Amino acid sequence: MAKSAVVIKHRYNLDPRLSANQMAQYIEAGAQKRYTILQDAKFPPTFMLIRYEDAVAPIVGHFTGKADALEHGILKLKRKEVSDELSEYTRENCRLCIDALESFRATIKNLDFGKTVFRPCELRETRMDIKGVDVSVSLRLMTEEVKRGGKRSIGAAILSYSKAKNPKELEAMAMLIYRYLKAQPKYAEECVPQLCMAIDVPNATIYRAGAAQARLWKTVEASCSEVKRVWPTVEPPRNYNGPPIVPRAA
């Protein structure tokens, strides 16, 4: 009888790497939660259905001026939700996306982004090194304002779909966007903090990189130094099933 193939359930990141979301959570978390964040980042599951991914296109379409993008997105997800072919996990994912989009629709009247124009994101590689930690920023929109005299300012936006997101985490994510763009020669001169945003989708609220971002950046740098120091000591989860763990040579 042929042996069944072994299913690898985890990846293994030898070097420290976090998403902007994980970094924002880390600086606000207590000791135990911080360890869990690092464990999830160092030994991520190989299969992880990205929650809210189906809600991205309707929101991006709405901000970039596509007529009825939000309504079409909701209807498409509702049709998908009742498909007999879906797993219960995927069906639940559809429900989460529908809930986020409907919450956005219900609160959109509260959204005020002034004269900002939103465009589809033109960036692909969005990683930066902070004190030896690879931090990735998942940008979804580019932002732009042109003031009197033709002066152009730009920024970018990230989307957050969690209803219970800590505002401080969203402010940290907006600040990371600003720091990322300032490090890119193409955007450095025109990038301004107020156009770097984390958009709380369910509550239709915009958080911008603000005046306190210099102090917040120091907190991020200190946290990344800590992550780099602690990373080699982070143990795999009990159910770890992934590549052999080889300690880095001294």
N, C-alpha and C positions, 0 to 999 in steps of 0.2 A: 504494500500500500504506500502510495506516495505521501511524503510528509507535507503537511500544510505549511505555506510560507509564513515566516515570522513577521508579524505586523509591528513595525517600529512606530511607537506612539509619541516619542519625544525627540526634539532636536537638542543640540548641545552647543552653546555659544562659549567658546573659550575666552574671548575678550569681552569686557563689559559693554553692553549696549542696551539702551532703553528707548522707548518711544517718548514723544513729548508728553503724552498722556500719563505714562508711567512716571516720568520725571516730575510732573506736576503733582501727582499723587504722593510721590516719595517725600517731597519737601514738606508736606502737610501731615504725614502719617507718623504714628508712634512706632516704637522699636519693632514689635511683632509684625505689624503690617508692612513695615519696610522690608523685613526679611522675606515675607511672602512675595512682595513685588519683585525682589531680586531673584528669588527662586523661579518665579514664573518667567522672568526675562532670560535667565541663564538656561533653563530647561523647558522651553516652550513646547506645547503640544504640536505634533506634526499636522493634525487636522483640527482646524479651528474655523468654523463657519463665522465669518465676520459679521457680527450683529450690526444691523442698520445699514449694511452696504446697499440694499435695495432702496433705501430712503435717500441716498446721496443725490442721484440724478434729478429727482423732482425738486429738491431744495436748490441745487445748483441752477437748474432750469428757471426756477422762480426768480432767483436773484439776478440772473443774466437776461431777464426779460422775455423768456419763452412763454407765450400765451397758454394758459391753462396747464402748465407743467405740473403744478401741485395736484390739481383735480385728476388729471390723467394718471399721475403716479399712484394716487390712492385707489382709483378704480382698477388699475392693473394689478396692484397688490391684493385687492379683495378677490379678484378672479383667480389669482394664483393660490390664495389661501385655501380655497375649496377644492383644489385639485386632488384627486385620489392618489396621485403618484408621490406626494410629499411625505417625508418622514415627519414625525411629530415635532422634532427639533426645528426643522425648516418651517413648519407651519407656525410654530411659536415665534420664530424669527419674523415671519410675515406680520403677525399680530403686533409685535413690537414696533415694526416700521410704520404700520398703519396708525398706531396710537401716537407715535411721535409726529407724524405728518398732520394728523387731525388736531393734535394739541397746538402745533405751529399755526395751522389755519385759524384756530379759535382765538389765538392771542396775537396774531400778526398786526392787528391795529395798534398794538403798543410799540411796534418796532419803528425806531427812528434812526436812520443812517444818513440824514442830511443830504448833501450833494454827492455822496460817494457813488461811483459807478462800479459795478461788479462785472468781471470778465472771467471766462473759463481759465483755469490755472494752466500756465505755460511751463511750469517747473516739473521735472521728473525726479531727479536725484536730490533729495532734501535731507542730507545728513550733515552733521557738524560734530567736531571733536571738542568736548568740554572737559578739560583736565583729564584726558585719557579715556573718556567715556564717549562712545558713539551714540549720539542722540538723533533720532529721526523725527521729522516734522511732516505730518501728512496734510499738506495744503490742498484745499479744494477750490479756492477762488482767489483771483487777483483783484485788488482794489485800486481805485484811482480817483483823484480829484484834480481839476484844473482850475486854478484861481485866476482872478483878474490879472491881465498882463501875460497870461499863457503859462505861468509857472505850474509845472506838473509835479504832483506828489503821488507816490505809490505805496502799496502795502500788500497784504495777503490775509486770507482768512482760513480758519480751521473750523470744522463743524463738530459740535458735541450733542449727543442725543440722550444722555442720561438726565432724567428728571431731577435727580437728587445730587447733581454735580455741585461741588463746593465752589463758590464764586472765586475764592483765592486760587484754586487750581486753574480756573479758566483765565484769570489774569496772568498766571504764570505761563500758560500756553501762548497767550497773546505776546508776552514778552519774548518767548523763545522764537516766535515768528520774526519779530523785529531783529533780534540778534542774528538769526539765520540770514535774513535779507541784507543786513548791513555788512555781512562777511562776503557777499557776492559782488564782485566788481560791477556787474551789469546793473545792479539795483542800489548800490550803496549811497550814491549821491541824492537820489530822489526818494528813498525810503524814509518815512516818518512814523513815529510810534503810534499816533492816533489812527492810522490806517491799517495797523496790524491788529487783527481781531480774532477772538474766539467767540463763535456764535452759538449760544444756547438755543438749540432748535425748539424743544418742547415749550419753552417759556418765551420764545421770540425776543431774546435779550442779547445785546452785543456787549462784550467786554473787550476793552482796548488796552494796549500797552500804554501805561500812564506814567505820571511823574515819578512814581516810586520804583520804576523798573530798574534803576541802577542798584538800589539796595536789594531788590529781589534777585538780580543777576548774581550778586555776591553770595546769596543764599544758595543759588543753583550751583555755582562754582564750588562752594564748600561741600555741598551734597555730592557732587560728582567726584570730588577728591575722596570722600568717604566711600562711595560706591566702588571706586577703583581699588581701594585698600581692602574692602570687605569681600569683594567678588570671589577671590580664590577660596574663601572659607565657606561659601554657600554650598550646602549639600543638596543632592538631587531629592525629589520627592520619593516617598516610600514605594510608589508604584512605577518608578522610573523604568522606562523601556526604550533605550536609545543608544547612540554610539558610545563606545568605551570612553571613559573619562580619563584623560591623560593630563596630569598636573603640568603646568608650564614650568620649563626649566628655569632655575634661578639665574 
